[in-house]
Amino acid sequence: MFNMKKLFFVLGVFLSLVGYSQTAERIINKHLEITGGIDKWKGFNSIVITGEIILGLNETYPIEIYQQRPDLNKTVIQIQKKKIILNGYNGKKAIQFNFQTNTIEESNNYISEAFESDLIDYSIKGFHPILLGEEKIENVNCYKIKLTKDRESEIYYFDKTTYQLIREDNDMESKIYSDFQVFSGLTFPCRMVVKNREEETEFILIFKSLEVNKKIPEREFKF
């Protein structure tokens, strides 16, 4: 005889999973909407950031960050009025500064990171969102969403009231965002706390100026 209870159980599990998926999709879409809209984010092609990095209690240094589609980037720090390239990638070559030898070295194990957030067109990129529930982060009630692709995963915490992205976690590091401001119609965090799990280190980034879609001279990525 056909087991109706088993059928109802299977349908219940299926519908609950579908419901979670739709809720996760709605939260991500709402986040993109309130931070500028999907069209503006897709038209976001480059950024130049100036600010400071805080290491420990009293170590503060000026910093410049250059990023451009599809995955070009460069970070420059100023120590005792001297600018040093911390790291960079120009599409072919990756470099990083070695503080032990005070020289710039080529990074052979570098894995490029896309300029565009994985939250944009996540399904086209092969990611699957899962709503894990709710959790309080920095005294803020948040939705907790896991974005997975094969063995890759990232966890995002969205403010339940504002839908701002408060925290982002992966296996290597955790990033906590705050002080949200609008630049050229897009919302960015101007304060970021980065905690490295492997090295057990922590630093704070304070952004003072963000120039969206600024044309970056080719020389900035010549290294």
C-alpha positions in Angstrom: 0.0 0.0 0.0 1.3 3.5 -0.9 2.7 5.3 2.2 1.0 8.7 2.3 2.8 9.8 5.4 6.2 9.3 3.7 4.9 11.3 0.7 3.8 14.2 2.9 7.1 14.1 4.7 9.1 14.3 1.5 6.9 17.1 0.2 7.3 19.0 3.5 11.0 18.8 3.3 11.0 19.8 -0.3 8.7 22.8 0.3 10.7 23.9 3.3 13.9 23.9 1.3 12.2 25.8 -1.5 10.9 28.3 1.0 14.4 28.9 2.5 15.9 29.3 -1.0 13.3 31.9 -1.9 13.8 33.7 1.4 17.6 33.8 0.9 17.1 35.1 -2.6 14.7 37.8 -1.3 17.2 38.9 1.3 20.1 39.1 -1.2 18.0 41.0 -3.7 16.8 43.4 -1.0 20.4 44.0 0.0 21.4 44.8 -3.5 18.4 47.0 -4.0 18.9 49.2 -0.9 22.7 49.6 -1.5 22.2 51.0 -5.0 20.4 48.6 -7.2 21.5 45.7 -9.4 22.0 47.9 -12.5 24.3 50.3 -10.7 26.3 47.5 -9.2 26.8 45.9 -12.7 28.0 49.3 -13.9 30.5 49.5 -11.1 33.9 49.0 -12.8 36.6 50.5 -10.7 37.4 52.2 -7.4 40.2 54.2 -5.8 40.1 54.3 -2.0 42.3 56.4 0.4 42.2 56.0 4.1 44.2 54.4 6.9 45.1 51.0 8.3 45.3 50.5 12.1 47.6 47.8 13.4 47.6 47.1 17.1 46.8 50.1 19.4 49.0 52.9 18.1 50.2 51.9 14.6 48.2 53.9 12.0 49.4 54.2 8.4 47.9 55.9 5.3 46.7 53.4 2.7 45.6 53.5 -1.0 43.6 50.8 -2.7 43.1 50.5 -6.5 40.6 47.9 -7.9 39.3 47.4 -11.4 37.4 44.8 -13.3 37.8 41.9 -13.9 40.3 41.3 -11.0 43.1 43.9 -11.1 44.1 45.3 -7.7 46.9 47.1 -5.8 47.3 48.2 -2.2 49.8 50.8 -1.2 50.8 51.7 2.4 52.8 54.7 3.5 55.4 54.1 6.2 57.6 57.0 7.4 56.5 59.0 4.3 57.6 56.2 2.0 55.0 54.5 -0.2 55.3 50.7 -0.4 53.2 48.3 -2.5 51.8 45.7 -0.1 50.4 43.5 -2.9 49.0 43.7 -6.3 47.8 41.8 -9.4 47.7 43.1 -12.9 45.9 40.2 -14.6 49.2 38.4 -15.3 51.5 38.9 -12.4 51.0 39.0 -8.7 53.4 40.7 -6.3 53.7 41.2 -2.5 56.1 43.0 -0.2 58.4 41.0 2.0 59.0 42.9 5.2 61.9 40.6 6.2 63.9 41.4 3.1 62.3 44.8 2.4 61.8 43.8 -1.2 58.8 43.2 -3.6 58.5 39.6 -4.6 56.4 37.8 -7.2 53.7 35.7 -5.7 53.5 32.4 -7.5 50.6 30.9 -5.5 48.3 33.9 -5.9 44.6 33.1 -6.5 42.8 36.0 -8.2 39.6 37.4 -6.7 36.9 38.8 -8.9 36.2 42.5 -8.6 32.4 41.9 -8.6 30.7 40.6 -5.5 29.6 36.9 -5.6 26.2 38.1 -4.5 25.6 39.7 -7.9 24.2 37.1 -10.4 25.2 34.4 -7.9 23.1 31.7 -9.6 24.8 32.4 -13.0 28.2 32.1 -11.3 27.1 28.7 -9.9 26.5 29.7 -6.3 23.6 28.4 -4.2 22.2 30.4 -1.3 21.0 28.7 1.9 19.3 30.6 4.8 20.9 29.1 7.9 18.7 31.2 10.3 19.2 34.3 12.4 22.1 35.4 14.6 23.1 38.5 16.5 26.3 40.1 15.2 27.7 43.3 16.9 24.4 43.6 18.8 22.5 43.6 15.5 19.9 40.9 14.6 21.0 39.4 11.3 19.9 36.9 8.7 22.6 34.3 8.2 23.1 33.1 4.6 25.6 30.6 3.3 26.6 30.9 -0.4 28.1 27.7 -1.7 29.7 26.5 -4.9 31.3 23.1 -5.1 33.7 23.1 -2.1 33.7 26.9 -1.8 31.5 28.6 0.7 31.0 32.0 2.3 28.7 33.1 5.1 27.0 36.5 5.0 25.2 38.3 7.8 22.6 40.8 6.8 21.0 43.3 9.2 17.3 42.3 9.5 16.1 45.9 9.5 18.3 47.6 7.0 19.5 44.6 4.9 23.1 46.0 5.1 25.9 43.4 5.0 27.3 43.4 8.6 29.8 40.5 8.4 31.3 38.1 5.9 33.1 34.9 6.9 35.1 32.3 5.1 37.7 29.7 6.1 40.5 32.2 6.1 39.1 35.4 7.5 36.2 37.3 8.9 35.3 40.9 7.9 33.0 43.1 9.9 31.5 46.2 8.2 30.2 49.5 9.6 29.9 53.2 9.0 28.0 52.9 5.7 28.1 55.8 3.3 26.9 56.5 -0.2 29.3 57.3 -3.0 28.0 57.8 -6.6 24.7 56.1 -5.7 26.3 53.0 -4.2 26.6 52.2 -0.5 30.0 51.2 0.9 31.2 50.5 4.5 33.8 53.0 5.5 35.1 50.9 8.4 36.2 47.3 8.2 37.6 45.0 10.8 39.5 42.1 9.3 40.4 39.0 11.3 42.8 36.4 9.9 42.0 33.0 11.2 45.2 31.2 10.2 47.6 33.9 11.4 45.4 35.0 14.3 45.9 38.7 13.3 43.5 41.6 13.2 43.6 45.0 11.6 41.1 47.9 10.9 40.6 49.8 7.7 39.1 53.3 7.8 38.1 54.6 4.4 38.1 58.4 4.0 37.6 58.8 0.3 36.1 56.5 -2.3 36.1 57.4 -6.0 33.7 55.1 -7.9 34.4 54.3 -11.6 37.5 56.5 -11.6 39.7 55.9 -14.6 42.9 54.3 -13.2 46.1 55.0 -15.2 47.7 51.9 -16.7 50.9 52.7 -14.9 49.3 51.8 -11.6 49.2 48.2 -12.6 52.6 48.0 -14.3 54.8 45.9 -12.1 
